[in-house]
Amino acid sequence: MIAGPVGSGKSTFLKTLIGEIPEYSGSISTSFTHAAYCSQSPWITFGTIQENIVGASPWDRPWYDQVTKSCALQADFQQLPAGDQTKVGVRGSRLSGGQQMRVALARALYSKEPVLILDDALTGLDRETEKIILENLFADHGSIKRSGRTVIMATNSAHHLLYADNVIALDEHGRIIQHGSYSDLISSSGYIRMLSDGVNQVNTSRSPGFVLNDETLRELNLDDQHTDLSRRTGDWTVYRFYFQNIGWPLLSLFLACCVLFILGLSFPQIWLQWCICCTWFLFTSNYLHWHLV
């Protein structure tokens, strides 16, 4: 698991591993060619829940049942009108944020890829559901440990790190400041110790009868309270990289299709306005001609 403050480059690192972002300098070497990826914003396609989970993988009913159980989705199926055949709507609009995240996580698990890359894939889940998934997947008896799959997960929650074999801590500049097992890192001073102590202070400050709600859960991710305004949503360097890889012939064809598409949308309105203008002109000309004569 990879931990670090907001803006430290956790998501960028994961995207670099799967080739979504090119390296600026140095080199990258991985032992895998395919991996299942689950981002912070769950990717949901139009269709049923089952179709979103299975994706392009072959249908396997026992494995499907095991995956949905591990992701705590079966209780949701019982509450939904059509179970796992419920239409998710456009971009998963008929599902809650937590359900969307668990469906995306289930799709990554169902793919049976030997490597899973998860970018804070448990964000937005209530504490009870989160604990169930952690135990079902990442505990010693969990399905991931039993299958021998490798997980690279970015997180900023100290209670997630309890399930990690190795922890990498980054500073605000993306440099590795700690590396090792959670037990070793928690025993020494540093970011992981500070993160864990902060969570413990939040927990001990609650009364015994206090019930954790969504606001409390957000407080547990201490660094996620602050938004890094310096982070940009777009960069022309990235666009130029994609354009160069596409190649000018395909890019020119794409731009030509865009122009034709826009003309196709605009032409009916232009044609209608032209017809109206011509009609008005002919009517006005005839009206003036008859009255002047």
Disulfide bonds with the S-S distance in Angstrom:
none
